[in-house]
Amino acid sequence: MEIGCGCGSSLLPVLKANPTCTVTGTDLSPTAVDMFKRAAAKAGITTHRFTGYAVDSTQADAVGAAKPASQGEQ
């Protein structure tokens, strides 16, 4: 899990180097999370391997109340 994942510049190399791992990232910017999703698809990483949330992670219930911005068929 990465808080403040932005467009995935830290998580994408992890996914590329570890073909069986899954990751979760949060970022305040929905645009950044969408960029992460597009970059992963361009790199050939299937969407079931990552979940991105556009939330303010400083809020105690942020991830629990959020719906994934990227996962599965979207």
MODELLER restraints for C-alpha pairs under 7 A, 6 or more apart:
rsr = mdl.restraints
at = mdl.atoms
rsr.add(forms.Gaussian(group=physical.xy_distance, feature=features.Distance(at['CA:1:A'], at['CA:23:A']), mean=5.81, stdev=0.5))
rsr.add(forms.Gaussian(group=physical.xy_distance, feature=features.Distance(at['CA:1:A'], at['CA:24:A']), mean=4.66, stdev=0.5))
rsr.add(forms.Gaussian(group=physical.xy_distance, feature=features.Distance(at['CA:1:A'], at['CA:25:A']), mean=5.47, stdev=0.5))
rsr.add(forms.Gaussian(group=physical.xy_distance, feature=features.Distance(at['CA:2:A'], at['CA:24:A']), mean=6.49, stdev=0.5))
rsr.add(forms.Gaussian(group=physical.xy_distance, feature=features.Distance(at['CA:2:A'], at['CA:25:A']), mean=4.76, stdev=0.5))
rsr.add(forms.Gaussian(group=physical.xy_distance, feature=features.Distance(at['CA:2:A'], at['CA:26:A']), mean=6.37, stdev=0.5))
rsr.add(forms.Gaussian(group=physical.xy_distance, feature=features.Distance(at['CA:3:A'], at['CA:25:A']), mean=5.92, stdev=0.5))
rsr.add(forms.Gaussian(group=physical.xy_distance, feature=features.Distance(at['CA:3:A'], at['CA:26:A']), mean=4.94, stdev=0.5))
rsr.add(forms.Gaussian(group=physical.xy_distance, feature=features.Distance(at['CA:3:A'], at['CA:27:A']), mean=6.33, stdev=0.5))
rsr.add(forms.Gaussian(group=physical.xy_distance, feature=features.Distance(at['CA:3:A'], at['CA:57:A']), mean=6.88, stdev=0.5))
rsr.add(forms.Gaussian(group=physical.xy_distance, feature=features.Distance(at['CA:4:A'], at['CA:26:A']), mean=5.52, stdev=0.5))
rsr.add(forms.Gaussian(group=physical.xy_distance, feature=features.Distance(at['CA:4:A'], at['CA:27:A']), mean=4.45, stdev=0.5))
rsr.add(forms.Gaussian(group=physical.xy_distance, feature=features.Distance(at['CA:5:A'], at['CA:25:A']), mean=5.36, stdev=0.5))
rsr.add(forms.Gaussian(group=physical.xy_distance, feature=features.Distance(at['CA:5:A'], at['CA:26:A']), mean=5.68, stdev=0.5))
rsr.add(forms.Gaussian(group=physical.xy_distance, feature=features.Distance(at['CA:5:A'], at['CA:27:A']), mean=5.54, stdev=0.5))
rsr.add(forms.Gaussian(group=physical.xy_distance, feature=features.Distance(at['CA:6:A'], at['CA:27:A']), mean=5.78, stdev=0.5))
rsr.add(forms.Gaussian(group=physical.xy_distance, feature=features.Distance(at['CA:6:A'], at['CA:32:A']), mean=4.99, stdev=0.5))
rsr.add(forms.Gaussian(group=physical.xy_distance, feature=features.Distance(at['CA:6:A'], at['CA:33:A']), mean=6.34, stdev=0.5))
rsr.add(forms.Gaussian(group=physical.xy_distance, feature=features.Distance(at['CA:7:A'], at['CA:32:A']), mean=4.72, stdev=0.5))
rsr.add(forms.Gaussian(group=physical.xy_distance, feature=features.Distance(at['CA:7:A'], at['CA:33:A']), mean=5.88, stdev=0.5))
rsr.add(forms.Gaussian(group=physical.xy_distance, feature=features.Distance(at['CA:7:A'], at['CA:35:A']), mean=5.15, stdev=0.5))
rsr.add(forms.Gaussian(group=physical.xy_distance, feature=features.Distance(at['CA:7:A'], at['CA:36:A']), mean=4.21, stdev=0.5))
rsr.add(forms.Gaussian(group=physical.xy_distance, feature=features.Distance(at['CA:8:A'], at['CA:36:A']), mean=4.88, stdev=0.5))
rsr.add(forms.Gaussian(group=physical.xy_distance, feature=features.Distance(at['CA:12:A'], at['CA:40:A']), mean=6.66, stdev=0.5))
rsr.add(forms.Gaussian(group=physical.xy_distance, feature=features.Distance(at['CA:15:A'], at['CA:21:A']), mean=6.41, stdev=0.5))
rsr.add(forms.Gaussian(group=physical.xy_distance, feature=features.Distance(at['CA:21:A'], at['CA:49:A']), mean=6.80, stdev=0.5))
rsr.add(forms.Gaussian(group=physical.xy_distance, feature=features.Distance(at['CA:22:A'], at['CA:49:A']), mean=4.40, stdev=0.5))
rsr.add(forms.Gaussian(group=physical.xy_distance, feature=features.Distance(at['CA:22:A'], at['CA:50:A']), mean=5.45, stdev=0.5))
rsr.add(forms.Gaussian(group=physical.xy_distance, feature=features.Distance(at['CA:23:A'], at['CA:49:A']), mean=6.41, stdev=0.5))
rsr.add(forms.Gaussian(group=physical.xy_distance, feature=features.Distance(at['CA:23:A'], at['CA:50:A']), mean=4.80, stdev=0.5))
rsr.add(forms.Gaussian(group=physical.xy_distance, feature=features.Distance(at['CA:23:A'], at['CA:51:A']), mean=6.47, stdev=0.5))
rsr.add(forms.Gaussian(group=physical.xy_distance, feature=features.Distance(at['CA:24:A'], at['CA:50:A']), mean=5.63, stdev=0.5))
rsr.add(forms.Gaussian(group=physical.xy_distance, feature=features.Distance(at['CA:24:A'], at['CA:51:A']), mean=4.76, stdev=0.5))
rsr.add(forms.Gaussian(group=physical.xy_distance, feature=features.Distance(at['CA:24:A'], at['CA:52:A']), mean=5.82, stdev=0.5))
rsr.add(forms.Gaussian(group=physical.xy_distance, feature=features.Distance(at['CA:25:A'], at['CA:51:A']), mean=6.35, stdev=0.5))
rsr.add(forms.Gaussian(group=physical.xy_distance, feature=features.Distance(at['CA:25:A'], at['CA:52:A']), mean=4.85, stdev=0.5))
rsr.add(forms.Gaussian(group=physical.xy_distance, feature=features.Distance(at['CA:25:A'], at['CA:53:A']), mean=6.31, stdev=0.5))
rsr.add(forms.Gaussian(group=physical.xy_distance, feature=features.Distance(at['CA:26:A'], at['CA:52:A']), mean=5.68, stdev=0.5))
rsr.add(forms.Gaussian(group=physical.xy_distance, feature=features.Distance(at['CA:26:A'], at['CA:53:A']), mean=4.67, stdev=0.5))
rsr.add(forms.Gaussian(group=physical.xy_distance, feature=features.Distance(at['CA:26:A'], at['CA:54:A']), mean=5.78, stdev=0.5))
rsr.add(forms.Gaussian(group=physical.xy_distance, feature=features.Distance(at['CA:26:A'], at['CA:55:A']), mean=6.34, stdev=0.5))
rsr.add(forms.Gaussian(group=physical.xy_distance, feature=features.Distance(at['CA:27:A'], at['CA:33:A']), mean=6.53, stdev=0.5))
rsr.add(forms.Gaussian(group=physical.xy_distance, feature=features.Distance(at['CA:27:A'], at['CA:53:A']), mean=6.45, stdev=0.5))
rsr.add(forms.Gaussian(group=physical.xy_distance, feature=features.Distance(at['CA:27:A'], at['CA:54:A']), mean=5.09, stdev=0.5))
rsr.add(forms.Gaussian(group=physical.xy_distance, feature=features.Distance(at['CA:27:A'], at['CA:55:A']), mean=5.88, stdev=0.5))
rsr.add(forms.Gaussian(group=physical.xy_distance, feature=features.Distance(at['CA:27:A'], at['CA:56:A']), mean=6.92, stdev=0.5))
rsr.add(forms.Gaussian(group=physical.xy_distance, feature=features.Distance(at['CA:28:A'], at['CA:54:A']), mean=5.28, stdev=0.5))
rsr.add(forms.Gaussian(group=physical.xy_distance, feature=features.Distance(at['CA:28:A'], at['CA:55:A']), mean=4.97, stdev=0.5))
rsr.add(forms.Gaussian(group=physical.xy_distance, feature=features.Distance(at['CA:28:A'], at['CA:56:A']), mean=5.10, stdev=0.5))
rsr.add(forms.Gaussian(group=physical.xy_distance, feature=features.Distance(at['CA:29:A'], at['CA:54:A']), mean=5.77, stdev=0.5))
rsr.add(forms.Gaussian(group=physical.xy_distance, feature=features.Distance(at['CA:30:A'], at['CA:54:A']), mean=4.89, stdev=0.5))
rsr.add(forms.Gaussian(group=physical.xy_distance, feature=features.Distance(at['CA:33:A'], at['CA:52:A']), mean=5.94, stdev=0.5))
rsr.add(forms.Gaussian(group=physical.xy_distance, feature=features.Distance(at['CA:33:A'], at['CA:53:A']), mean=6.89, stdev=0.5))
rsr.add(forms.Gaussian(group=physical.xy_distance, feature=features.Distance(at['CA:33:A'], at['CA:54:A']), mean=6.33, stdev=0.5))
rsr.add(forms.Gaussian(group=physical.xy_distance, feature=features.Distance(at['CA:33:A'], at['CA:69:A']), mean=6.99, stdev=0.5))
rsr.add(forms.Gaussian(group=physical.xy_distance, feature=features.Distance(at['CA:37:A'], at['CA:70:A']), mean=6.27, stdev=0.5))
rsr.add(forms.Gaussian(group=physical.xy_distance, feature=features.Distance(at['CA:47:A'], at['CA:71:A']), mean=5.40, stdev=0.5))
rsr.add(forms.Gaussian(group=physical.xy_distance, feature=features.Distance(at['CA:47:A'], at['CA:72:A']), mean=5.20, stdev=0.5))
rsr.add(forms.Gaussian(group=physical.xy_distance, feature=features.Distance(at['CA:48:A'], at['CA:71:A']), mean=5.94, stdev=0.5))
rsr.add(forms.Gaussian(group=physical.xy_distance, feature=features.Distance(at['CA:48:A'], at['CA:72:A']), mean=5.32, stdev=0.5))
rsr.add(forms.Gaussian(group=physical.xy_distance, feature=features.Distance(at['CA:50:A'], at['CA:71:A']), mean=6.35, stdev=0.5))
rsr.add(forms.Gaussian(group=physical.xy_distance, feature=features.Distance(at['CA:51:A'], at['CA:68:A']), mean=6.24, stdev=0.5))
rsr.add(forms.Gaussian(group=physical.xy_distance, feature=features.Distance(at['CA:51:A'], at['CA:70:A']), mean=5.40, stdev=0.5))
rsr.add(forms.Gaussian(group=physical.xy_distance, feature=features.Distance(at['CA:51:A'], at['CA:71:A']), mean=5.05, stdev=0.5))
rsr.add(forms.Gaussian(group=physical.xy_distance, feature=features.Distance(at['CA:52:A'], at['CA:68:A']), mean=5.66, stdev=0.5))
rsr.add(forms.Gaussian(group=physical.xy_distance, feature=features.Distance(at['CA:52:A'], at['CA:69:A']), mean=5.39, stdev=0.5))
rsr.add(forms.Gaussian(group=physical.xy_distance, feature=features.Distance(at['CA:52:A'], at['CA:70:A']), mean=4.98, stdev=0.5))
rsr.add(forms.Gaussian(group=physical.xy_distance, feature=features.Distance(at['CA:53:A'], at['CA:66:A']), mean=6.84, stdev=0.5))
rsr.add(forms.Gaussian(group=physical.xy_distance, feature=features.Distance(at['CA:53:A'], at['CA:67:A']), mean=6.83, stdev=0.5))
rsr.add(forms.Gaussian(group=physical.xy_distance, feature=features.Distance(at['CA:53:A'], at['CA:68:A']), mean=4.86, stdev=0.5))
rsr.add(forms.Gaussian(group=physical.xy_distance, feature=features.Distance(at['CA:53:A'], at['CA:69:A']), mean=5.09, stdev=0.5))
rsr.add(forms.Gaussian(group=physical.xy_distance, feature=features.Distance(at['CA:54:A'], at['CA:69:A']), mean=6.24, stdev=0.5))
rsr.add(forms.Gaussian(group=physical.xy_distance, feature=features.Distance(at['CA:55:A'], at['CA:62:A']), mean=6.04, stdev=0.5))
rsr.add(forms.Gaussian(group=physical.xy_distance, feature=features.Distance(at['CA:55:A'], at['CA:63:A']), mean=6.86, stdev=0.5))
rsr.add(forms.Gaussian(group=physical.xy_distance, feature=features.Distance(at['CA:55:A'], at['CA:66:A']), mean=6.87, stdev=0.5))
rsr.add(forms.Gaussian(group=physical.xy_distance, feature=features.Distance(at['CA:56:A'], at['CA:62:A']), mean=6.20, stdev=0.5))
rsr.add(forms.Gaussian(group=physical.xy_distance, feature=features.Distance(at['CA:57:A'], at['CA:63:A']), mean=6.99, stdev=0.5))
